[in-house]
Structure formats: C-alpha cells, structure tokens
C-alpha cells in the first residue's frame, strides 16, 4: 500500500470521528472538513522533534518559553476537529488553526533572529494552508497579513531595531538544517493531505456514478415493466373496444335509417360516448408513458387545418346542443388550405380543449377559432378555444397542466376523469415546438390558445365536407382472428364499395392470396392483424413478401406501444393503424396506399 493510501485510510477514520454528521451528507463539505481535520493533525507528527530542537538550540533562560509555545500546538491543533464538529464550519476551525500557526511562527522568528532567521521562511505555510483550509478570500487576507508583517519587520530592522539571535552559535548550522527539514516535512505531509482529498473526491464520484447506474437500471426495469403492462392493457382493451365502438356506429346508422325513437338513439349515443371516453383515457395514459420515456413519435405531413378542426367539432355538436350550448367555429383569413405538421397530435390537442370547455360550461357557448399568427422564425397555427364557464382562480392556473389537477368542480359529468387532458395538451404542444397559453376571469370564462409552428404552402382553403363515406372500389383481404372485428371491418369496407375476403389467421391468409393470384383476382391491399394464433401477422407478412407479393399490406393491431410500428414495417408492412378502427382514418389510409384504385376501376 502506498504511503498516500495509508495516510488516506488514517484520515478517513479521522473524518468519521470528527466531521459533523450534517457535513457528511454533502460530499464537497465533507471533503473540505476532512482536509481541515487532516491539517490539524499533520503538525503533531513533528511537535516533539521541534520542541527538542528549540530546547537544545536556545539558552536555558529562553528555551523554556519557546518550548512551552511549541508544545502549546498539541492542545490547540488537537482541538480544531472538535471545533469543526461543534460548529460545523470549516472556516471557523481553519482560521483558528491558521491564526495560531501565524502567532507561533512570529514568536519563534523573533527569538531566532528576526527576518533573516530560518523560522521566518516558514511564513509561506500560512497562505499556502489558507488556500486549502478556508478558501481564496481568506487566503488573500492571510497573505496580506504575512506580507505586512514582513514589511514591518524589515522596516524596523533598517531603522535601528535589533533582533537578537538567541540561538547558540554552535547550534545555528544544525538549526538551519532542522528548520529546512521541518518545512520539507510539512509540505510533504500537506501534499499527502491534498492527495487524500483527491482520492476522496474520486471515491465520491465513483460512488455517485455507481448509485446513478443502479438508479438508471432500476428506472429502466421499472419503465420496461410499465411498458409491458401497458402493452398488455392496451391490447386486451382495444381488441373488444373495436367491436363495441364499431357495432355501436353500425347500429346508430341503421337505427337512424329505420326511424327509431330518440330514446333508443340517445341510449346508443351514451354507449358510444362512454366507450370513446374510455378509449381516450387509455390513449392518454399510453401517450404520457411514451412522452416520459422520450419515445413518442411525431409525423410531419400535409393536411387541411380547417378540416381537422371541423372534424373535431362536428361529432361534439350533438353533445353541446343536448346541454343547451352553442358550439361554433370561426376560420381566420387568410387560412392556408394545406399545412405541414402532425395532424394526429394536433387533433388530440384540439379535441381535449373542446371537450374540456364543454365539460366546464353550463350555459352560453364554446367558441373555437382557427387562424395563422406570426411566430419566431415563421408562421404558427393559432387555435383558440373560449368558453363562458365559471373561469379559473389565479392560484390554480400554475398547476392547471399537471396530471390529476382539474380546473374546478365541473358542472358536467363529462369533465370528470383523471385530469390528463390538459397535461397532454401542454406536452404535445411543446413536442410540436409550440406553446399553450391560458387566460381566465372568474365568472367570465376561460380561453386556451395553442400556437404550433407550421409549414404553410401556397394555396386556398380546402372545401369543407365532413362525414361523407368515400368510395373504395377495391378488392381487399382482411385478416383477423376476432370474428367480431372481421364482421365489423368487412361491413365498413363493403359500405364504402369494396369487395372483401376474410381470413382468420396467417395461414388462411396465405391460402387466400394464393387463390386470388391463381384466379387473377388479385387483392389491392391486405389488412393484417398482427396478433393471431396458428401463424401471426408478422410471420404471414414475411412469407407473403418472400413469395413475391408486392401490393400494400396495412398492419392492424391493438398493440400501440413504442416499437410496434417499427416491428410491423420491418416485417414488410407498408403502413400501421391501431384498433379500435376509425373508419374515416381507415378509408384514408387505404386510399393513400392504393392511389390508383379510382382510375383503375373506372371511377
């Protein structure tokens, strides 16, 4: 073991005994306290030798005075760690020790012959020790004290003041040698204390890194467990929700066509609304988990901002009218027909804000406005949602966007929940590079404003037209192991004009594709469920690609966790959609994958 390591081990025991407990919790303070404790014990190593040298070198009538002063180092320096422990201040303890050292050196120098005596050179230890013990400002102070002392002594010597050298002549050479040896010993031991402090710093850093590594591993394991749980949760809930919401939509269309009474229609609407609210809560939890892990994927594609916001508002008009509220949309001018951003995330933000406004408004109106504003570095989509609700108290605004922090007691059951909506809005807006603002007045209502950077190409506004069923004269293979899902998707596609063939697993899908190729009735697109028995969608897709099937494959899965999209695309799918199926989104994805359907089929 090296000397510095042995010294370090000894000083570590000193620290554990004398450093105040509250300083040990702070690594920097503990290291500084350890240096002070070490410096207080370093001089004690050569106090007996120094006292013996003074006793021999000085005449008897002087020696006892100097020896008593030197031996006084023992109680003074030994008390420094106790002062450190009691006060918890390295500055107090360090200055006590430096002051005594300066006094000792001054007296010994006086008796040894003044400015030219060997102990006078020891004064360099005062500022050197001060730098380590009490920091730069106090080190400057002690340096100034030593310099002033030296100037005064030299001035006195030049102006007739005699400094008697009381060291016996025969001992003067030996005294010089011993003084230099003591100075070298002090510097060496001080260097060991410094090295010890560096060892402690490295050890503390290594310990902190190990703790951080353990914390990171624990966090990764916890995040992995949460991700696995969410994957199972979303799959197991989304799969039945596809059928619940899908067939609720089917019944709604059929009942409206058959003229059912409003009571039956209202009950069905409530089922649809409750199912969608449950799905939104699941989606919010999943998105929050992705954002916390930094894994939420953003797109940047072209879309119509007016159609996007209108598509959010239209399904909510019935809810607003049922509660006696007016829900209106104002479009600014000029408003680009096409912009570039992430329409899915913007739709989430708009939907949360409008639903939030409806839930907290008991009378009056909810007014939505959409325009374009100047932002730093370009243009921003400017979305505002204003309600005539009770308003928000100023002290609640600061916590408004935290999960679980609702605005006020809501007048509507629709505003109840986990309080995730506004938190989602803020995080999504910031991920898109924008910001969300809120202004409110108690009793007068609240306005939320969302500013999101966009790329706005030239062009006029797109024509409005929501809810029209697109024409899809396509030959489509739907693969899903859930009979309810198969029936629902087939119904939706058939209504849109498609010819649909179904398969219950991947092996059956391979057979259906082989039959279609042989009969020259090739499928335009395959909708592939990814989680199936016998042969799952991943393996079936790879096999289709291996056999030369080159037409689009759209993955449909209830798994929506990070990495699922990449896995589907890696297997050979061309696009990815999650369940429950949104019919407008499904139609649009099919048209995007097969842009030549209309022209090829004579539409």
C-alpha positions as CSV (number, residue, x, y, z in Angstrom):
1,X,0.0,0.0,0.0
2,X,1.3,3.5,-0.9
3,X,2.0,6.0,1.8
4,X,-0.7,8.2,0.5
5,X,-3.2,5.3,0.7
6,X,-2.2,4.6,4.3
7,X,-2.5,8.3,5.1
8,X,-5.8,8.4,3.3
9,X,-7.1,5.5,5.4
10,X,-6.0,7.1,8.6
11,X,-7.5,10.5,7.6
12,X,-10.8,8.7,6.7
13,X,-11.0,7.4,10.2
14,X,-10.3,10.9,11.5
15,X,-13.1,12.3,9.3
16,X,-15.6,9.7,10.5
17,X,-14.8,10.6,14.1
18,X,-14.6,14.4,14.0
19,X,-16.5,15.7,10.9
20,X,-20.0,16.9,11.8
21,X,-22.7,14.4,10.7
22,X,-24.6,17.1,8.7
23,X,-21.4,17.7,6.7
24,X,-21.0,14.1,5.7
25,X,-24.2,14.3,3.6
26,X,-22.6,16.9,1.4
27,X,-19.6,15.4,-0.4
28,X,-17.9,18.8,-1.1
29,X,-18.3,19.9,2.5
30,X,-17.2,16.5,3.8
31,X,-14.0,16.7,1.7
32,X,-13.2,20.2,2.9
33,X,-13.8,19.2,6.5
34,X,-11.6,16.2,6.0
35,X,-8.8,18.5,4.8
36,X,-9.1,20.7,7.8
37,X,-9.1,17.7,10.2
38,X,-6.0,16.3,8.3
39,X,-4.1,19.6,8.5
40,X,-4.8,19.9,12.2
41,X,-3.1,16.5,12.9
42,X,-0.2,16.9,10.4
43,X,1.8,19.3,12.6
44,X,1.5,17.0,15.6
45,X,3.8,14.5,13.8
46,X,6.9,16.6,14.4
47,X,5.9,18.7,17.5
48,X,8.2,16.6,19.9
49,X,11.1,17.0,17.4
50,X,10.6,20.7,17.1
51,X,10.3,21.1,20.9
52,X,13.6,19.1,21.4
53,X,15.4,21.3,18.8
54,X,14.2,24.5,20.5
55,X,15.3,23.2,23.9
56,X,18.8,22.4,22.7
57,X,19.3,25.3,20.4
58,X,18.3,28.2,22.8
59,X,19.9,29.2,26.0
60,X,18.1,27.8,29.1
61,X,16.6,31.2,30.1
62,X,14.9,31.4,26.6
63,X,14.4,27.8,25.7
64,X,11.6,27.0,28.2
65,X,9.5,29.9,26.8
66,X,9.9,28.7,23.2
67,X,9.3,25.0,24.2
68,X,6.1,25.9,26.0
69,X,4.9,27.8,22.9
70,X,5.7,24.9,20.7
71,X,4.1,22.3,23.0
72,X,1.0,24.5,23.0
73,X,0.5,23.3,19.5
74,X,-0.7,20.0,20.8
75,X,-3.9,21.1,22.6
76,X,-4.7,23.9,20.1
77,X,-4.3,21.8,16.9
78,X,-6.0,18.8,18.6
79,X,-9.0,20.9,19.5
80,X,-9.6,22.0,15.9
81,X,-11.5,18.8,14.9
82,X,-13.7,19.3,18.0
83,X,-14.3,22.9,17.0
84,X,-15.2,21.6,13.5
85,X,-17.6,19.1,14.8
86,X,-19.3,21.5,17.2
87,X,-19.6,24.5,14.8
88,X,-19.9,22.5,11.6
89,X,-17.9,25.3,10.0
90,X,-14.6,24.6,8.2
91,X,-14.0,28.4,8.0
92,X,-14.0,28.8,11.8
93,X,-11.9,25.8,12.5
94,X,-9.4,26.6,9.7
95,X,-8.9,30.2,10.8
96,X,-8.3,29.2,14.4
97,X,-5.5,26.9,13.3
98,X,-4.0,29.4,10.8
99,X,-4.1,32.2,13.4
100,X,-2.2,30.0,16.0
101,X,0.3,28.9,13.3
102,X,1.0,32.5,12.4
103,X,1.4,33.5,16.0
104,X,3.8,30.6,16.7
105,X,6.0,31.4,13.7
106,X,6.1,35.1,14.6
107,X,7.3,34.4,18.1
108,X,9.9,31.7,17.1
109,X,11.2,34.0,14.4
110,X,11.6,36.9,16.9
111,X,13.6,34.8,19.2
112,X,15.6,33.3,16.3
113,X,17.0,36.5,14.9
114,X,14.3,38.3,13.0
115,X,13.7,38.4,9.2
116,X,16.9,36.5,8.5
117,X,16.3,33.6,10.8
118,X,15.2,30.1,9.5
119,X,11.7,30.2,11.0
120,X,10.9,33.4,9.2
121,X,10.8,31.4,5.9
122,X,8.0,29.2,7.4
123,X,5.6,32.1,6.9
124,X,5.0,30.8,3.4
125,X,3.0,28.0,5.0
126,X,0.3,30.4,6.3
127,X,-1.1,31.5,2.9
128,X,-0.5,28.0,1.4
129,X,-2.5,26.4,4.2
130,X,-5.2,29.1,4.0
131,X,-5.9,28.3,0.3
132,X,-6.7,24.7,1.2
133,X,-8.5,25.3,4.5
134,X,-10.6,28.5,4.2
135,X,-10.7,29.3,0.5
136,X,-9.3,32.1,-1.7
137,X,-10.8,35.2,0.0
138,X,-9.3,34.3,3.4
139,X,-6.1,33.1,1.8
140,X,-5.8,36.6,0.3
141,X,-6.3,38.1,3.8
142,X,-3.7,35.9,5.4
143,X,-1.2,36.5,2.6
144,X,-1.7,40.3,3.2
145,X,-1.1,39.8,6.9
146,X,2.2,37.9,6.3
147,X,3.4,40.5,3.8
148,X,2.5,43.4,6.1
149,X,4.3,41.6,8.9
150,X,7.4,41.1,6.7
151,X,7.5,44.7,5.6
152,X,7.1,46.0,9.2
153,X,9.9,43.7,10.5
154,X,12.3,44.7,7.6
155,X,11.5,48.4,8.2
156,X,12.2,48.0,11.9
157,X,15.5,46.3,11.2
158,X,16.6,49.1,8.9
159,X,15.6,51.7,11.4
160,X,17.8,50.6,14.3
161,X,15.7,47.9,15.9
162,X,17.9,45.0,16.8
163,X,16.6,41.4,16.5
164,X,18.8,39.4,18.8
165,X,19.7,35.9,17.6
166,X,19.3,33.9,20.8
167,X,20.3,30.5,19.1
168,X,23.6,29.3,20.5
169,X,26.3,29.7,17.9
170,X,27.3,26.0,17.8
171,X,23.7,25.0,17.0
172,X,23.0,27.6,14.3
173,X,24.0,25.3,11.3
174,X,22.1,22.4,12.7
175,X,19.1,24.7,13.4
176,X,19.1,25.8,9.7
177,X,19.2,22.2,8.6
178,X,16.4,21.2,11.0
179,X,14.2,24.1,10.0
180,X,14.5,23.2,6.3
181,X,13.8,19.6,7.2
182,X,10.7,20.5,9.1
183,X,9.5,22.8,6.3
184,X,10.0,20.0,3.8
185,X,8.2,17.5,6.1
186,X,5.2,19.9,6.5
187,X,5.0,20.4,2.7
188,X,5.2,16.6,2.1
189,X,2.5,15.8,4.7
190,X,0.3,18.7,3.3
191,X,0.7,17.1,-0.1
192,X,-0.4,13.8,1.2
193,X,-3.5,15.5,2.7
194,X,-4.2,17.1,-0.7
195,X,-3.8,13.7,-2.4
196,X,-6.1,12.2,0.2
197,X,-8.7,14.8,-0.6
198,X,-8.4,14.0,-4.3
199,X,-8.8,10.3,-3.5
200,X,-11.9,11.1,-1.5
201,X,-13.3,13.2,-4.4
202,X,-12.7,10.3,-6.9
203,X,-14.1,7.8,-4.5
204,X,-17.2,10.0,-4.0
205,X,-17.6,10.5,-7.8
206,X,-17.3,6.7,-8.3
207,X,-19.8,6.0,-5.6
208,X,-22.2,8.6,-7.1
209,X,-21.7,7.1,-10.5
210,X,-22.5,3.6,-9.2
211,X,-25.6,4.9,-7.4
212,X,-26.7,6.7,-10.6
213,X,-26.1,3.5,-12.6
214,X,-28.1,1.5,-10.1
215,X,-30.9,4.1,-10.2
216,X,-30.8,4.1,-14.0
217,X,-31.0,0.3,-14.1
218,X,-33.9,0.4,-11.6
219,X,-35.7,3.1,-13.7
220,X,-35.1,1.1,-16.9
221,X,-36.5,-2.1,-15.3
222,X,-39.5,-0.1,-13.9
223,X,-40.0,1.5,-17.3
224,X,-39.8,-1.8,-19.0
225,X,-42.3,-3.3,-16.6
226,X,-44.7,-0.4,-17.2
227,X,-44.3,-0.6,-20.9
228,X,-45.0,-4.4,-20.8
229,X,-48.1,-3.8,-18.6
230,X,-49.3,-1.0,-20.9
231,X,-48.8,-3.3,-24.0
232,X,-50.9,-6.0,-22.4
233,X,-53.5,-3.5,-21.2
234,X,-53.9,-1.7,-24.5
235,X,-54.1,-4.9,-26.5
236,X,-56.7,-6.5,-24.2
237,X,-58.9,-3.4,-24.0
238,X,-58.5,-2.2,-27.6
239,X,-59.5,-5.5,-29.1
240,X,-63.0,-5.7,-27.6
241,X,-63.4,-1.9,-27.9
242,X,-63.0,-2.2,-31.6
243,X,-66.1,-4.3,-31.8
244,X,-68.0,-2.3,-29.2
245,X,-67.5,1.1,-30.8
246,X,-67.7,-0.3,-34.4
247,X,-71.0,-2.0,-34.0
248,X,-72.3,0.9,-32.0
249,X,-71.6,3.0,-35.1
250,X,-73.3,0.4,-37.3
251,X,-76.4,0.3,-35.1
252,X,-76.5,4.1,-35.0
253,X,-76.6,4.3,-38.8
254,X,-79.2,1.5,-39.1
255,X,-81.4,2.9,-36.4
256,X,-81.4,6.4,-37.8
257,X,-82.3,4.9,-41.3
258,X,-85.2,2.9,-39.8
259,X,-86.5,5.8,-37.8
260,X,-86.0,4.6,-34.3
261,X,-87.3,6.7,-31.4
262,X,-84.9,9.3,-29.9
263,X,-84.8,7.3,-26.6
264,X,-83.1,4.3,-28.2
265,X,-80.8,6.6,-30.2
266,X,-79.9,8.5,-27.0
267,X,-79.0,5.3,-25.2
268,X,-76.8,4.3,-28.1
269,X,-75.1,7.7,-28.2
270,X,-74.3,7.3,-24.5
271,X,-72.7,3.9,-25.1
272,X,-70.6,5.4,-27.9
273,X,-69.6,8.4,-25.8
274,X,-68.6,6.3,-22.8
275,X,-66.7,3.9,-25.0
276,X,-64.8,6.7,-26.7
277,X,-64.0,8.3,-23.3
278,X,-62.6,5.0,-22.0
279,X,-60.5,4.7,-25.2
280,X,-59.3,8.3,-24.8
281,X,-58.2,7.6,-21.3
282,X,-56.2,4.6,-22.4
283,X,-54.6,6.6,-25.2
284,X,-53.7,9.4,-22.8
285,X,-52.1,7.0,-20.4
286,X,-50.1,5.4,-23.2
287,X,-49.1,8.7,-24.7
288,X,-48.0,10.1,-21.4
289,X,-45.9,7.0,-20.8
290,X,-44.3,7.4,-24.2
291,X,-43.6,11.1,-23.6
292,X,-42.0,10.3,-20.2
293,X,-39.7,7.8,-21.9
294,X,-39.0,10.2,-24.8
295,X,-40.4,7.7,-27.3
296,X,-43.5,9.4,-28.7
297,X,-43.2,9.5,-32.5
298,X,-44.2,12.6,-34.4
299,X,-45.0,12.9,-38.1
300,X,-44.8,15.9,-40.4
301,X,-47.3,15.5,-43.2
302,X,-49.6,17.7,-45.2
303,X,-53.2,18.2,-44.0
304,X,-56.0,20.7,-44.1
305,X,-56.2,22.6,-40.7
306,X,-59.8,23.7,-41.3
307,X,-61.0,20.2,-42.0
308,X,-59.0,18.9,-39.0
309,X,-60.7,21.3,-36.5
310,X,-64.1,20.9,-38.2
311,X,-63.7,17.1,-37.9
312,X,-63.1,17.6,-34.1
313,X,-66.1,19.9,-33.6
314,X,-68.8,18.1,-35.7
315,X,-69.1,15.0,-33.5
316,X,-69.4,17.2,-30.4
317,X,-72.2,19.4,-31.7
318,X,-74.9,17.0,-30.6
319,X,-73.4,16.9,-27.1
320,X,-73.3,20.7,-27.0
321,X,-76.9,21.0,-28.2
322,X,-78.1,18.5,-25.7
323,X,-76.8,20.7,-22.9
324,X,-78.2,23.9,-24.4
325,X,-74.7,25.2,-25.5
326,X,-73.7,26.8,-28.8
327,X,-70.5,25.3,-30.3
328,X,-69.2,27.4,-33.1
329,X,-66.1,27.5,-35.4
330,X,-64.5,30.7,-36.8
331,X,-61.9,30.4,-39.5
332,X,-59.5,33.3,-39.9
333,X,-58.5,34.7,-43.2
334,X,-56.3,34.0,-45.0
335,X,-56.0,30.4,-43.7
336,X,-53.8,28.1,-45.8
337,X,-55.5,25.1,-47.3
338,X,-52.6,22.9,-46.6
339,X,-50.0,23.0,-43.8
340,X,-47.3,20.6,-42.6
341,X,-47.3,19.3,-39.0
342,X,-48.5,16.2,-37.1
343,X,-52.3,16.2,-37.7
344,X,-53.0,13.3,-35.3
345,X,-51.3,15.2,-32.3
346,X,-53.0,18.5,-33.2
347,X,-56.3,16.7,-33.4
348,X,-55.7,15.3,-29.9
349,X,-54.9,18.8,-28.5
350,X,-58.0,20.3,-30.2
351,X,-60.3,17.5,-29.0
352,X,-59.1,17.7,-25.4
353,X,-59.5,21.5,-25.3
354,X,-63.0,21.5,-26.8
355,X,-64.2,18.6,-24.6
356,X,-62.7,20.3,-21.6
357,X,-64.6,23.6,-22.5
358,X,-67.9,21.7,-22.9
359,X,-67.5,19.9,-19.7
360,X,-66.9,23.1,-17.7
361,X,-69.6,25.2,-19.3
362,X,-73.2,25.0,-18.1
363,X,-74.6,27.8,-20.2
364,X,-73.6,30.1,-23.0
365,X,-71.2,29.0,-25.7
366,X,-67.9,27.4,-26.6
367,X,-66.3,29.3,-29.5
368,X,-63.4,27.8,-31.4
369,X,-61.3,30.0,-33.7
370,X,-58.5,29.0,-36.1
371,X,-56.1,31.2,-37.8
372,X,-52.4,31.9,-38.5
373,X,-50.1,34.0,-36.4
374,X,-46.5,35.2,-36.7
375,X,-44.1,33.3,-34.6
376,X,-40.4,33.4,-34.0
377,X,-38.8,32.1,-37.2
378,X,-42.0,31.7,-39.2
379,X,-45.8,31.0,-39.0
380,X,-47.8,29.3,-36.4
381,X,-51.2,27.7,-36.4
382,X,-53.3,29.8,-33.9
383,X,-56.0,27.7,-32.3
384,X,-58.2,29.3,-29.6
385,X,-61.0,27.7,-27.5
386,X,-63.1,30.1,-25.4
387,X,-65.9,29.1,-23.1
388,X,-68.4,31.0,-20.9
389,X,-67.8,28.8,-17.9
390,X,-67.0,29.7,-14.3
391,X,-63.4,30.7,-15.0
392,X,-60.2,29.7,-13.2
393,X,-58.9,31.1,-10.0
394,X,-55.4,32.7,-10.5
395,X,-53.8,30.4,-7.9
396,X,-55.0,27.3,-9.8
397,X,-53.5,28.4,-13.2
398,X,-50.0,27.4,-12.2
399,X,-51.0,23.8,-11.6
400,X,-53.5,23.6,-14.4
401,X,-51.4,21.5,-16.7
402,X,-50.3,18.9,-14.1
403,X,-51.8,15.4,-14.4
404,X,-54.6,15.0,-11.8
405,X,-55.2,18.7,-11.4
406,X,-58.7,19.6,-12.6
407,X,-59.8,23.2,-13.1
408,X,-62.6,23.5,-10.7
409,X,-65.6,21.4,-9.7
410,X,-67.2,20.6,-13.0
411,X,-70.9,21.2,-13.7
412,X,-70.9,18.3,-16.0
413,X,-70.1,14.6,-15.5
414,X,-68.2,14.9,-18.8
415,X,-65.4,16.8,-17.1
416,X,-64.6,14.1,-14.6
417,X,-61.7,11.8,-15.1
418,X,-58.0,11.5,-14.3
419,X,-57.2,15.1,-15.2
420,X,-54.9,14.0,-18.0
421,X,-56.3,16.1,-20.8
422,X,-54.7,19.5,-20.2
423,X,-51.4,17.8,-19.2
424,X,-51.5,16.0,-22.6
425,X,-52.2,19.3,-24.4
426,X,-49.3,21.0,-22.9
427,X,-46.8,18.2,-23.5
428,X,-48.0,17.5,-27.1
429,X,-47.9,21.2,-27.9
430,X,-44.3,21.5,-26.6
431,X,-43.3,18.4,-28.5
432,X,-44.6,20.0,-31.7
433,X,-42.4,23.1,-30.9
434,X,-45.2,25.3,-29.8
435,X,-46.7,26.6,-26.6
436,X,-50.1,26.8,-24.9
437,X,-51.5,29.8,-23.1
438,X,-54.5,30.3,-20.8
439,X,-56.3,33.5,-19.8
440,X,-59.3,33.4,-17.5
441,X,-61.5,35.6,-15.4
442,X,-63.7,34.2,-12.6
443,X,-67.3,34.3,-13.7
444,X,-66.5,35.3,-17.2
445,X,-65.0,32.2,-18.8
446,X,-61.6,30.9,-20.0
447,X,-59.7,30.9,-23.2
448,X,-56.9,28.5,-24.2
449,X,-54.6,29.4,-27.0
450,X,-52.4,27.0,-28.8
451,X,-49.6,28.2,-31.1
452,X,-47.8,25.5,-33.2
453,X,-45.2,26.1,-35.9
454,X,-46.3,25.0,-39.4
455,X,-45.0,25.0,-42.9
456,X,-47.8,26.6,-44.9
457,X,-47.5,26.1,-48.7
458,X,-49.4,28.5,-51.0
459,X,-53.0,27.7,-51.9
460,X,-56.6,28.4,-51.0
461,X,-58.7,26.8,-48.3
462,X,-59.8,23.2,-49.0
463,X,-63.6,22.8,-49.5
464,X,-65.4,21.6,-46.3
465,X,-67.3,18.3,-46.3
466,X,-67.2,16.1,-43.2
467,X,-68.7,12.7,-42.8
468,X,-69.1,11.7,-46.4
469,X,-68.4,8.0,-47.0
470,X,-65.5,7.7,-49.5
471,X,-65.8,5.3,-52.5
472,X,-63.4,2.4,-52.3
473,X,-63.9,0.1,-55.3
474,X,-61.1,-2.2,-54.1
475,X,-60.5,-5.9,-53.7
476,X,-59.4,-6.2,-50.0
477,X,-58.3,-9.2,-47.8
478,X,-59.0,-8.7,-44.1
479,X,-57.1,-11.0,-41.8
480,X,-58.1,-11.1,-38.1
481,X,-58.7,-13.9,-35.6
482,X,-61.6,-12.0,-33.9
483,X,-64.9,-12.8,-35.6
484,X,-66.5,-9.6,-34.3
485,X,-63.7,-7.5,-35.7
486,X,-63.8,-9.3,-39.0
487,X,-67.5,-8.7,-39.3
488,X,-67.2,-5.0,-38.4
489,X,-64.3,-4.2,-40.8
490,X,-66.0,-6.1,-43.6
491,X,-69.2,-4.2,-43.0
492,X,-67.3,-0.8,-43.1
493,X,-65.4,-1.6,-46.2
494,X,-68.4,-3.1,-48.0
495,X,-70.4,0.0,-47.3
496,X,-67.6,2.0,-49.0
497,X,-67.8,-0.1,-52.1
498,X,-65.1,-2.6,-51.5
499,X,-65.1,-6.3,-52.2
500,X,-63.9,-8.0,-49.1
501,X,-62.5,-11.5,-48.4
502,X,-61.7,-12.6,-44.8
503,X,-59.2,-14.9,-43.2
504,X,-59.0,-15.9,-39.5
505,X,-55.2,-16.4,-39.3
506,X,-52.0,-16.0,-41.2
507,X,-52.0,-19.5,-42.7
508,X,-55.5,-19.0,-44.1
509,X,-54.4,-15.6,-45.4
510,X,-51.6,-17.2,-47.4
511,X,-54.1,-19.6,-48.9
512,X,-56.5,-16.7,-49.9
513,X,-53.7,-14.8,-51.5
514,X,-52.5,-17.8,-53.4
515,X,-56.1,-18.4,-54.7
516,X,-56.5,-14.8,-55.7
517,X,-53.3,-14.9,-57.7
518,X,-54.3,-18.1,-59.4
519,X,-57.8,-16.8,-60.3
520,X,-56.2,-13.4,-61.4
521,X,-58.4,-11.6,-58.9
522,X,-55.5,-10.1,-57.1
523,X,-56.0,-8.2,-53.8
524,X,-55.4,-4.5,-54.0
525,X,-54.5,-4.3,-50.3
526,X,-54.2,-6.7,-47.3
527,X,-55.4,-5.6,-43.8
528,X,-53.3,-7.8,-41.5
529,X,-53.9,-8.3,-37.8
530,X,-50.5,-8.9,-36.1
531,X,-51.5,-10.9,-33.1
532,X,-53.1,-14.2,-34.2
533,X,-52.9,-17.9,-33.4
534,X,-51.5,-20.6,-35.8
535,X,-49.5,-18.0,-37.8
536,X,-49.3,-14.4,-36.6
537,X,-49.3,-11.3,-38.8
538,X,-45.5,-10.8,-38.7
539,X,-44.7,-14.3,-40.0
540,X,-47.5,-14.2,-42.5
541,X,-46.3,-10.8,-43.9
542,X,-42.7,-12.0,-44.2
543,X,-43.9,-15.1,-46.0
544,X,-46.1,-13.1,-48.4
545,X,-43.1,-10.9,-49.2
546,X,-40.9,-13.9,-49.7
547,X,-43.4,-15.3,-52.2
548,X,-43.3,-12.1,-54.2
549,X,-46.5,-10.4,-53.0
550,X,-45.7,-6.7,-53.8
551,X,-49.0,-4.9,-53.1
552,X,-49.7,-2.9,-49.9
553,X,-50.1,-4.5,-46.5
554,X,-51.7,-2.4,-43.8
555,X,-51.0,-3.6,-40.2
556,X,-54.0,-3.5,-37.9
557,X,-53.1,-4.2,-34.2
558,X,-54.3,-3.4,-30.7
559,X,-50.7,-3.0,-29.6
560,X,-49.7,0.7,-29.6
561,X,-46.6,0.8,-27.5
562,X,-43.2,2.1,-28.7
563,X,-41.6,-0.2,-31.2
564,X,-44.7,-1.8,-32.6
565,X,-44.8,0.3,-35.7
566,X,-41.1,-0.4,-36.4
567,X,-41.7,-4.1,-35.9
568,X,-44.6,-4.1,-38.4
569,X,-42.7,-2.1,-41.0
570,X,-39.6,-4.3,-40.6
571,X,-41.8,-7.4,-41.2
572,X,-42.8,-6.0,-44.5
573,X,-46.0,-3.9,-43.8
574,X,-46.4,-0.6,-45.7
575,X,-48.4,1.2,-43.0
576,X,-49.6,0.8,-39.5
577,X,-53.0,1.6,-37.8
578,X,-54.3,0.8,-34.3
579,X,-57.5,-0.6,-33.1
580,X,-60.2,0.4,-32.4
581,X,-60.6,1.3,-36.1
582,X,-61.6,4.8,-37.0
583,X,-63.5,4.3,-40.3
584,X,-62.5,7.7,-41.9
585,X,-58.9,7.1,-41.0
586,X,-59.1,3.5,-42.4
587,X,-60.6,4.7,-45.7
588,X,-57.9,7.4,-46.0
589,X,-55.0,5.0,-45.3
590,X,-56.3,2.6,-47.9
591,X,-56.7,5.4,-50.5
592,X,-53.2,6.6,-49.7
593,X,-51.8,3.1,-50.1
594,X,-53.7,2.5,-53.3
595,X,-53.8,5.9,-55.1
596,X,-54.6,4.3,-58.5
597,X,-57.8,2.4,-57.3
598,X,-60.3,5.0,-58.7
599,X,-58.7,5.4,-62.1
600,X,-58.0,1.7,-62.5
601,X,-61.6,0.8,-61.6
602,X,-63.2,3.4,-63.8
603,X,-64.3,5.9,-61.1
